[in-house]
Amino acid sequence: MAKVTAKKTTKKPTLYNIFMKDELAKIKKDKPGMNHKEAFKLAAANWSKSPQNPKTKK
C-alpha cells in the first residue's frame, strides 16, 4: 500500500523575516563590499530600533 503524504504548508514570514530580507538587500546595495555576517549584524541592530518591531512600541 502506498504511503499517503500530507501536504506541507509553509509558514507565513514574520515581521522580523520580512524586515531582515528587505534590510539586508538595502545594506548590501549600499555597501557591496560588506560581508554577509557584518551586514546581518547591522540589519539586526536596525531591527531593534525599528518602528516595525512590536517590542519597540512599548
PDB file of N, H, CA, C and O in Angstrom:
ATOM      1  N   MET A   1       0.846  -1.169   0.000  1.00  0.00           N
ATOM      2  CA  MET A   1       0.000   0.000   0.000  1.00  0.00           C
ATOM      3  C   MET A   1       0.901   1.244   0.000  1.00  0.00           C
ATOM      4  O   MET A   1       1.907   1.287   0.709  1.00  0.00           O
ATOM      5  N   ALA A   2       0.543   2.227  -0.779  1.00  0.00           N
ATOM      6  H   ALA A   2      -0.274   2.192  -1.354  1.00  0.00           H
ATOM      7  CA  ALA A   2       1.322   3.463  -0.880  1.00  0.00           C
ATOM      8  C   ALA A   2       1.090   4.336   0.345  1.00  0.00           C
ATOM      9  O   ALA A   2      -0.011   4.412   0.890  1.00  0.00           O
ATOM     10  N   LYS A   3       2.154   4.979   0.749  1.00  0.00           N
ATOM     11  H   LYS A   3       3.048   4.917   0.307  1.00  0.00           H
ATOM     12  CA  LYS A   3       2.055   5.898   1.886  1.00  0.00           C
ATOM     13  C   LYS A   3       1.368   7.187   1.450  1.00  0.00           C
ATOM     14  O   LYS A   3       1.658   7.722   0.380  1.00  0.00           O
ATOM     15  N   VAL A   4       0.484   7.667   2.261  1.00  0.00           N
ATOM     16  H   VAL A   4       0.248   7.232   3.130  1.00  0.00           H
ATOM     17  CA  VAL A   4      -0.191   8.929   1.973  1.00  0.00           C
ATOM     18  C   VAL A   4       0.609  10.033   2.654  1.00  0.00           C
ATOM     19  O   VAL A   4       0.827  10.008   3.865  1.00  0.00           O
ATOM     20  N   THR A   5       1.037  10.989   1.860  1.00  0.00           N
ATOM     21  H   THR A   5       0.860  11.009   0.876  1.00  0.00           H
ATOM     22  CA  THR A   5       1.803  12.094   2.433  1.00  0.00           C
ATOM     23  C   THR A   5       0.910  13.316   2.572  1.00  0.00           C
ATOM     24  O   THR A   5       0.106  13.628   1.694  1.00  0.00           O
ATOM     25  N   ALA A   6       1.067  13.972   3.657  1.00  0.00           N
ATOM     26  H   ALA A   6       1.720  13.719   4.371  1.00  0.00           H
ATOM     27  CA  ALA A   6       0.288  15.184   3.909  1.00  0.00           C
ATOM     28  C   ALA A   6       0.905  16.342   3.140  1.00  0.00           C
ATOM     29  O   ALA A   6       2.117  16.397   2.935  1.00  0.00           O
ATOM     30  N   LYS A   7       0.066  17.245   2.730  1.00  0.00           N
ATOM     31  H   LYS A   7      -0.919  17.200   2.897  1.00  0.00           H
ATOM     32  CA  LYS A   7       0.561  18.443   2.055  1.00  0.00           C
ATOM     33  C   LYS A   7       1.318  19.295   3.051  1.00  0.00           C
ATOM     34  O   LYS A   7       0.821  19.584   4.140  1.00  0.00           O
ATOM     35  N   LYS A   8       2.503  19.692   2.684  1.00  0.00           N
ATOM     36  H   LYS A   8       2.908  19.457   1.800  1.00  0.00           H
ATOM     37  CA  LYS A   8       3.280  20.548   3.575  1.00  0.00           C
ATOM     38  C   LYS A   8       2.878  21.998   3.344  1.00  0.00           C
ATOM     39  O   LYS A   8       2.819  22.476   2.211  1.00  0.00           O
ATOM     40  N   THR A   9       2.611  22.665   4.423  1.00  0.00           N
ATOM     41  H   THR A   9       2.660  22.277   5.344  1.00  0.00           H
ATOM     42  CA  THR A   9       2.272  24.077   4.314  1.00  0.00           C
ATOM     43  C   THR A   9       3.467  24.896   4.773  1.00  0.00           C
ATOM     44  O   THR A   9       4.199  24.498   5.679  1.00  0.00           O
ATOM     45  N   THR A  10       3.649  26.013   4.151  1.00  0.00           N
ATOM     46  H   THR A  10       3.055  26.336   3.415  1.00  0.00           H
ATOM     47  CA  THR A  10       4.744  26.887   4.553  1.00  0.00           C
ATOM     48  C   THR A  10       4.200  27.950   5.491  1.00  0.00           C
ATOM     49  O   THR A  10       3.089  28.454   5.326  1.00  0.00           O
ATOM     50  N   LYS A  11       5.017  28.269   6.476  1.00  0.00           N
ATOM     51  H   LYS A  11       5.919  27.860   6.610  1.00  0.00           H
ATOM     52  CA  LYS A  11       4.603  29.297   7.432  1.00  0.00           C
ATOM     53  C   LYS A  11       4.710  30.666   6.783  1.00  0.00           C
ATOM     54  O   LYS A  11       5.558  30.905   5.923  1.00  0.00           O
ATOM     55  N   LYS A  12       3.839  31.548   7.212  1.00  0.00           N
ATOM     56  H   LYS A  12       3.150  31.355   7.911  1.00  0.00           H
ATOM     57  CA  LYS A  12       3.887  32.929   6.757  1.00  0.00           C
ATOM     58  C   LYS A  12       5.123  33.583   7.357  1.00  0.00           C
ATOM     59  O   LYS A  12       5.423  33.358   8.529  1.00  0.00           O
ATOM     60  N   PRO A  13       5.852  34.392   6.581  1.00  0.00           N
ATOM     61  CA  PRO A  13       7.019  35.069   7.165  1.00  0.00           C
ATOM     62  C   PRO A  13       6.599  36.044   8.265  1.00  0.00           C
ATOM     63  O   PRO A  13       5.569  36.711   8.165  1.00  0.00           O
ATOM     64  N   THR A  14       7.405  36.110   9.296  1.00  0.00           N
ATOM     65  H   THR A  14       8.242  35.568   9.378  1.00  0.00           H
ATOM     66  CA  THR A  14       7.123  37.014  10.407  1.00  0.00           C
ATOM     67  C   THR A  14       7.542  38.430  10.027  1.00  0.00           C
ATOM     68  O   THR A  14       8.197  38.639   9.005  1.00  0.00           O
ATOM     69  N   LEU A  15       7.162  39.394  10.850  1.00  0.00           N
ATOM     70  H   LEU A  15       6.630  39.224  11.680  1.00  0.00           H
ATOM     71  CA  LEU A  15       7.584  40.779  10.618  1.00  0.00           C
ATOM     72  C   LEU A  15       9.111  40.862  10.588  1.00  0.00           C
ATOM     73  O   LEU A  15       9.685  41.596   9.783  1.00  0.00           O
ATOM     74  N   TYR A  16       9.760  40.104  11.471  1.00  0.00           N
ATOM     75  H   TYR A  16       9.294  39.508  12.125  1.00  0.00           H
ATOM     76  CA  TYR A  16      11.226  40.074  11.527  1.00  0.00           C
ATOM     77  C   TYR A  16      11.802  39.546  10.213  1.00  0.00           C
ATOM     78  O   TYR A  16      12.740  40.130   9.669  1.00  0.00           O
ATOM     79  N   ASN A  17      11.247  38.448   9.703  1.00  0.00           N
ATOM     80  H   ASN A  17      10.485  37.974  10.145  1.00  0.00           H
ATOM     81  CA  ASN A  17      11.735  37.869   8.454  1.00  0.00           C
ATOM     82  C   ASN A  17      11.609  38.853   7.295  1.00  0.00           C
ATOM     83  O   ASN A  17      12.532  39.007   6.495  1.00  0.00           O
ATOM     84  N   ILE A  18      10.475  39.506   7.215  1.00  0.00           N
ATOM     85  H   ILE A  18       9.725  39.381   7.864  1.00  0.00           H
ATOM     86  CA  ILE A  18      10.239  40.469   6.136  1.00  0.00           C
ATOM     87  C   ILE A  18      11.205  41.646   6.257  1.00  0.00           C
ATOM     88  O   ILE A  18      11.810  42.064   5.270  1.00  0.00           O
ATOM     89  N   PHE A  19      11.345  42.176   7.474  1.00  0.00           N
ATOM     90  H   PHE A  19      10.853  41.836   8.276  1.00  0.00           H
ATOM     91  CA  PHE A  19      12.242  43.301   7.709  1.00  0.00           C
ATOM     92  C   PHE A  19      13.674  42.928   7.345  1.00  0.00           C
ATOM     93  O   PHE A  19      14.356  43.677   6.645  1.00  0.00           O
ATOM     94  N   MET A  20      14.133  41.765   7.824  1.00  0.00           N
ATOM     95  H   MET A  20      13.579  41.157   8.393  1.00  0.00           H
ATOM     96  CA  MET A  20      15.521  41.358   7.591  1.00  0.00           C
ATOM     97  C   MET A  20      15.803  41.163   6.103  1.00  0.00           C
ATOM     98  O   MET A  20      16.874  41.538   5.626  1.00  0.00           O
ATOM     99  N   LYS A  21      14.871  40.588   5.375  1.00  0.00           N
ATOM    100  H   LYS A  21      14.001  40.283   5.762  1.00  0.00           H
ATOM    101  CA  LYS A  21      15.058  40.383   3.938  1.00  0.00           C
ATOM    102  C   LYS A  21      15.247  41.726   3.230  1.00  0.00           C
ATOM    103  O   LYS A  21      16.173  41.895   2.438  1.00  0.00           O
ATOM    104  N   ASP A  22      14.362  42.676   3.525  1.00  0.00           N
ATOM    105  H   ASP A  22      13.609  42.539   4.169  1.00  0.00           H
ATOM    106  CA  ASP A  22      14.439  43.994   2.901  1.00  0.00           C
ATOM    107  C   ASP A  22      15.679  44.762   3.358  1.00  0.00           C
ATOM    108  O   ASP A  22      16.363  45.394   2.553  1.00  0.00           O
ATOM    109  N   GLU A  23      15.955  44.699   4.653  1.00  0.00           N
ATOM    110  H   GLU A  23      15.399  44.186   5.307  1.00  0.00           H
ATOM    111  CA  GLU A  23      17.076  45.447   5.225  1.00  0.00           C
ATOM    112  C   GLU A  23      18.414  44.914   4.718  1.00  0.00           C
ATOM    113  O   GLU A  23      19.312  45.697   4.406  1.00  0.00           O
ATOM    114  N   LEU A  24      18.557  43.590   4.631  1.00  0.00           N
ATOM    115  H   LEU A  24      17.829  42.954   4.884  1.00  0.00           H
ATOM    116  CA  LEU A  24      19.797  43.011   4.111  1.00  0.00           C
ATOM    117  C   LEU A  24      20.026  43.429   2.664  1.00  0.00           C
ATOM    118  O   LEU A  24      21.148  43.758   2.278  1.00  0.00           O
ATOM    119  N   ALA A  25      18.968  43.418   1.869  1.00  0.00           N
ATOM    120  H   ALA A  25      18.057  43.151   2.182  1.00  0.00           H
ATOM    121  CA  ALA A  25      19.085  43.829   0.471  1.00  0.00           C
ATOM    122  C   ALA A  25      19.525  45.287   0.378  1.00  0.00           C
ATOM    123  O   ALA A  25      20.374  45.634  -0.442  1.00  0.00           O
ATOM    124  N   LYS A  26      18.943  46.140   1.225  1.00  0.00           N
ATOM    125  H   LYS A  26      18.253  45.858   1.891  1.00  0.00           H
ATOM    126  CA  LYS A  26      19.286  47.563   1.218  1.00  0.00           C
ATOM    127  C   LYS A  26      20.744  47.775   1.647  1.00  0.00           C
ATOM    128  O   LYS A  26      21.468  48.556   1.030  1.00  0.00           O
ATOM    129  N   ILE A  27      21.166  47.081   2.699  1.00  0.00           N
ATOM    130  H   ILE A  27      20.578  46.447   3.201  1.00  0.00           H
ATOM    131  CA  ILE A  27      22.534  47.231   3.204  1.00  0.00           C
ATOM    132  C   ILE A  27      23.540  46.745   2.166  1.00  0.00           C
ATOM    133  O   ILE A  27      24.551  47.403   1.923  1.00  0.00           O
ATOM    134  N   LYS A  28      23.265  45.593   1.553  1.00  0.00           N
ATOM    135  H   LYS A  28      22.443  45.059   1.751  1.00  0.00           H
ATOM    136  CA  LYS A  28      24.199  45.044   0.564  1.00  0.00           C
ATOM    137  C   LYS A  28      24.271  45.928  -0.684  1.00  0.00           C
ATOM    138  O   LYS A  28      25.306  45.981  -1.348  1.00  0.00           O
ATOM    139  N   LYS A  29      23.175  46.618  -1.002  1.00  0.00           N
ATOM    140  H   LYS A  29      22.335  46.575  -0.463  1.00  0.00           H
ATOM    141  CA  LYS A  29      23.186  47.534  -2.142  1.00  0.00           C
ATOM    142  C   LYS A  29      24.031  48.769  -1.812  1.00  0.00           C
ATOM    143  O   LYS A  29      24.813  49.234  -2.641  1.00  0.00           O
ATOM    144  N   ASP A  30      23.866  49.297  -0.589  1.00  0.00           N
ATOM    145  H   ASP A  30      23.231  48.919   0.085  1.00  0.00           H
ATOM    146  CA  ASP A  30      24.604  50.484  -0.175  1.00  0.00           C
ATOM    147  C   ASP A  30      26.084  50.200   0.079  1.00  0.00           C
ATOM    148  O   ASP A  30      26.938  51.041  -0.199  1.00  0.00           O
ATOM    149  N   LYS A  31      26.383  49.014   0.607  1.00  0.00           N
ATOM    150  H   LYS A  31      25.689  48.330   0.833  1.00  0.00           H
ATOM    151  CA  LYS A  31      27.763  48.644   0.948  1.00  0.00           C
ATOM    152  C   LYS A  31      28.084  47.277   0.349  1.00  0.00           C
ATOM    153  O   LYS A  31      28.087  46.275   1.065  1.00  0.00           O
ATOM    154  N   PRO A  32      28.354  47.226  -0.960  1.00  0.00           N
ATOM    155  CA  PRO A  32      28.547  45.931  -1.621  1.00  0.00           C
ATOM    156  C   PRO A  32      29.774  45.152  -1.130  1.00  0.00           C
ATOM    157  O   PRO A  32      29.813  43.931  -1.285  1.00  0.00           O
ATOM    158  N   GLY A  33      30.761  45.809  -0.553  1.00  0.00           N
ATOM    159  H   GLY A  33      30.730  46.801  -0.427  1.00  0.00           H
ATOM    160  CA  GLY A  33      31.955  45.120  -0.080  1.00  0.00           C
ATOM    161  C   GLY A  33      31.787  44.466   1.282  1.00  0.00           C
ATOM    162  O   GLY A  33      32.647  43.692   1.702  1.00  0.00           O
ATOM    163  N   MET A  34      30.700  44.761   1.978  1.00  0.00           N
ATOM    164  H   MET A  34      30.002  45.390   1.637  1.00  0.00           H
ATOM    165  CA  MET A  34      30.483  44.229   3.330  1.00  0.00           C
ATOM    166  C   MET A  34      30.107  42.749   3.248  1.00  0.00           C
ATOM    167  O   MET A  34      29.285  42.351   2.422  1.00  0.00           O
ATOM    168  N   ASN A  35      30.726  41.937   4.120  1.00  0.00           N
ATOM    169  H   ASN A  35      31.393  42.260   4.791  1.00  0.00           H
ATOM    170  CA  ASN A  35      30.380  40.513   4.094  1.00  0.00           C
ATOM    171  C   ASN A  35      29.010  40.286   4.738  1.00  0.00           C
ATOM    172  O   ASN A  35      28.471  41.163   5.414  1.00  0.00           O
ATOM    173  N   HIS A  36      28.465  39.098   4.515  1.00  0.00           N
ATOM    174  H   HIS A  36      28.903  38.385   3.967  1.00  0.00           H
ATOM    175  CA  HIS A  36      27.098  38.800   4.954  1.00  0.00           C
ATOM    176  C   HIS A  36      26.956  38.868   6.474  1.00  0.00           C
ATOM    177  O   HIS A  36      25.955  39.369   6.987  1.00  0.00           O
ATOM    178  N   LYS A  37      27.948  38.369   7.180  1.00  0.00           N
ATOM    179  H   LYS A  37      28.761  37.962   6.763  1.00  0.00           H
ATOM    180  CA  LYS A  37      27.871  38.342   8.646  1.00  0.00           C
ATOM    181  C   LYS A  37      27.764  39.758   9.214  1.00  0.00           C
ATOM    182  O   LYS A  37      26.942  40.013  10.094  1.00  0.00           O
ATOM    183  N   GLU A  38      28.585  40.670   8.716  1.00  0.00           N
ATOM    184  H   GLU A  38      29.253  40.463   8.001  1.00  0.00           H
ATOM    185  CA  GLU A  38      28.553  42.056   9.184  1.00  0.00           C
ATOM    186  C   GLU A  38      27.245  42.744   8.785  1.00  0.00           C
ATOM    187  O   GLU A  38      26.670  43.500   9.568  1.00  0.00           O
ATOM    188  N   ALA A  39      26.783  42.477   7.566  1.00  0.00           N
ATOM    189  H   ALA A  39      27.250  41.863   6.929  1.00  0.00           H
ATOM    190  CA  ALA A  39      25.523  43.066   7.103  1.00  0.00           C
ATOM    191  C   ALA A  39      24.360  42.570   7.959  1.00  0.00           C
ATOM    192  O   ALA A  39      23.445  43.334   8.269  1.00  0.00           O
ATOM    193  N   PHE A  40      24.392  41.301   8.340  1.00  0.00           N
ATOM    194  H   PHE A  40      25.135  40.681   8.088  1.00  0.00           H
ATOM    195  CA  PHE A  40      23.330  40.735   9.169  1.00  0.00           C
ATOM    196  C   PHE A  40      23.335  41.363  10.554  1.00  0.00           C
ATOM    197  O   PHE A  40      22.275  41.639  11.116  1.00  0.00           O
ATOM    198  N   LYS A  41      24.530  41.591  11.110  1.00  0.00           N
ATOM    199  H   LYS A  41      25.391  41.367  10.653  1.00  0.00           H
ATOM    200  CA  LYS A  41      24.638  42.242  12.422  1.00  0.00           C
ATOM    201  C   LYS A  41      24.037  43.644  12.374  1.00  0.00           C
ATOM    202  O   LYS A  41      23.304  44.044  13.278  1.00  0.00           O
ATOM    203  N   LEU A  42      24.352  44.385  11.313  1.00  0.00           N
ATOM    204  H   LEU A  42      24.947  44.059  10.579  1.00  0.00           H
ATOM    205  CA  LEU A  42      23.839  45.740  11.158  1.00  0.00           C
ATOM    206  C   LEU A  42      22.313  45.728  10.995  1.00  0.00           C
ATOM    207  O   LEU A  42      21.614  46.554  11.583  1.00  0.00           O
ATOM    208  N   ALA A  43      21.811  44.794  10.200  1.00  0.00           N
ATOM    209  H   ALA A  43      22.379  44.124   9.723  1.00  0.00           H
ATOM    210  CA  ALA A  43      20.362  44.686   9.998  1.00  0.00           C
ATOM    211  C   ALA A  43      19.660  44.334  11.310  1.00  0.00           C
ATOM    212  O   ALA A  43      18.590  44.868  11.603  1.00  0.00           O
ATOM    213  N   ALA A  44      20.249  43.446  12.093  1.00  0.00           N
ATOM    214  H   ALA A  44      21.118  43.011  11.856  1.00  0.00           H
ATOM    215  CA  ALA A  44      19.657  43.061  13.381  1.00  0.00           C
ATOM    216  C   ALA A  44      19.645  44.244  14.346  1.00  0.00           C
ATOM    217  O   ALA A  44      18.687  44.425  15.097  1.00  0.00           O
ATOM    218  N   ALA A  45      20.707  45.046  14.325  1.00  0.00           N
ATOM    219  H   ALA A  45      21.485  44.899  13.714  1.00  0.00           H
ATOM    220  CA  ALA A  45      20.747  46.238  15.172  1.00  0.00           C
ATOM    221  C   ALA A  45      19.667  47.230  14.735  1.00  0.00           C
ATOM    222  O   ALA A  45      19.031  47.873  15.570  1.00  0.00           O
ATOM    223  N   ASN A  46      19.468  47.345  13.433  1.00  0.00           N
ATOM    224  H   ASN A  46      19.984  46.823  12.754  1.00  0.00           H
ATOM    225  CA  ASN A  46      18.421  48.234  12.916  1.00  0.00           C
ATOM    226  C   ASN A  46      17.033  47.730  13.312  1.00  0.00           C
ATOM    227  O   ASN A  46      16.135  48.536  13.556  1.00  0.00           O
ATOM    228  N   TRP A  47      16.847  46.421  13.379  1.00  0.00           N
ATOM    229  H   TRP A  47      17.577  45.767  13.181  1.00  0.00           H
ATOM    230  CA  TRP A  47      15.567  45.843  13.788  1.00  0.00           C
ATOM    231  C   TRP A  47      15.240  46.225  15.227  1.00  0.00           C
ATOM    232  O   TRP A  47      14.085  46.495  15.555  1.00  0.00           O
ATOM    233  N   SER A  48      16.247  46.247  16.076  1.00  0.00           N
ATOM    234  H   SER A  48      17.186  46.028  15.809  1.00  0.00           H
ATOM    235  CA  SER A  48      15.985  46.545  17.487  1.00  0.00           C
ATOM    236  C   SER A  48      15.477  47.968  17.684  1.00  0.00           C
ATOM    237  O   SER A  48      14.839  48.266  18.694  1.00  0.00           O
ATOM    238  N   LYS A  49      15.760  48.860  16.713  1.00  0.00           N
ATOM    239  H   LYS A  49      16.278  48.618  15.893  1.00  0.00           H
ATOM    240  CA  LYS A  49      15.307  50.252  16.801  1.00  0.00           C
ATOM    241  C   LYS A  49      14.139  50.558  15.863  1.00  0.00           C
ATOM    242  O   LYS A  49      13.613  51.671  15.862  1.00  0.00           O
ATOM    243  N   SER A  50      13.743  49.580  15.078  1.00  0.00           N
ATOM    244  H   SER A  50      14.170  48.676  15.079  1.00  0.00           H
ATOM    245  CA  SER A  50      12.736  49.798  14.043  1.00  0.00           C
ATOM    246  C   SER A  50      11.325  49.968  14.609  1.00  0.00           C
ATOM    247  O   SER A  50      10.955  49.285  15.564  1.00  0.00           O
ATOM    248  N   PRO A  51      10.541  50.872  14.030  1.00  0.00           N
ATOM    249  CA  PRO A  51       9.141  51.007  14.454  1.00  0.00           C
ATOM    250  C   PRO A  51       8.298  49.788  14.042  1.00  0.00           C
ATOM    251  O   PRO A  51       7.201  49.594  14.568  1.00  0.00           O
ATOM    252  N   GLN A  52       8.796  48.973  13.116  1.00  0.00           N
ATOM    253  H   GLN A  52       9.686  49.131  12.689  1.00  0.00           H
ATOM    254  CA  GLN A  52       8.090  47.759  12.702  1.00  0.00           C
ATOM    255  C   GLN A  52       8.202  46.658  13.756  1.00  0.00           C
ATOM    256  O   GLN A  52       7.416  45.711  13.754  1.00  0.00           O
ATOM    257  N   ASN A  53       9.173  46.784  14.648  1.00  0.00           N
ATOM    258  H   ASN A  53       9.812  47.553  14.649  1.00  0.00           H
ATOM    259  CA  ASN A  53       9.388  45.799  15.699  1.00  0.00           C
ATOM    260  C   ASN A  53       8.333  45.997  16.787  1.00  0.00           C
ATOM    261  O   ASN A  53       8.277  47.066  17.394  1.00  0.00           O
ATOM    262  N   PRO A  54       7.497  44.993  17.044  1.00  0.00           N
ATOM    263  CA  PRO A  54       6.446  45.160  18.059  1.00  0.00           C
ATOM    264  C   PRO A  54       6.997  45.380  19.465  1.00  0.00           C
ATOM    265  O   PRO A  54       6.296  45.942  20.306  1.00  0.00           O
ATOM    266  N   LYS A  55       8.206  44.964  19.742  1.00  0.00           N
ATOM    267  H   LYS A  55       8.776  44.508  19.059  1.00  0.00           H
ATOM    268  CA  LYS A  55       8.780  45.130  21.080  1.00  0.00           C
ATOM    269  C   LYS A  55       9.257  46.557  21.340  1.00  0.00           C
ATOM    270  O   LYS A  55       9.467  46.929  22.494  1.00  0.00           O
ATOM    271  N   THR A  56       9.431  47.362  20.292  1.00  0.00           N
ATOM    272  H   THR A  56       9.260  47.059  19.354  1.00  0.00           H
ATOM    273  CA  THR A  56       9.857  48.748  20.489  1.00  0.00           C
ATOM    274  C   THR A  56       8.669  49.684  20.666  1.00  0.00           C
ATOM    275  O   THR A  56       8.853  50.875  20.916  1.00  0.00           O
ATOM    276  N   LYS A  57       7.472  49.167  20.540  1.00  0.00           N
ATOM    277  H   LYS A  57       7.323  48.199  20.337  1.00  0.00           H
ATOM    278  CA  LYS A  57       6.264  50.001  20.639  1.00  0.00           C
ATOM    279  C   LYS A  57       5.770  50.164  22.066  1.00  0.00           C
ATOM    280  O   LYS A  57       4.723  50.773  22.284  1.00  0.00           O
ATOM    281  N   LYS A  58       6.484  49.646  23.026  1.00  0.00           N
ATOM    282  H   LYS A  58       7.335  49.152  22.849  1.00  0.00           H
ATOM    283  CA  LYS A  58       6.057  49.718  24.431  1.00  0.00           C
ATOM    284  C   LYS A  58       6.073  51.121  24.959  1.00  0.00           C
ATOM    285  O   LYS A  58       5.740  51.346  26.123  1.00  0.00           O
TER     286      LYS A  58
END
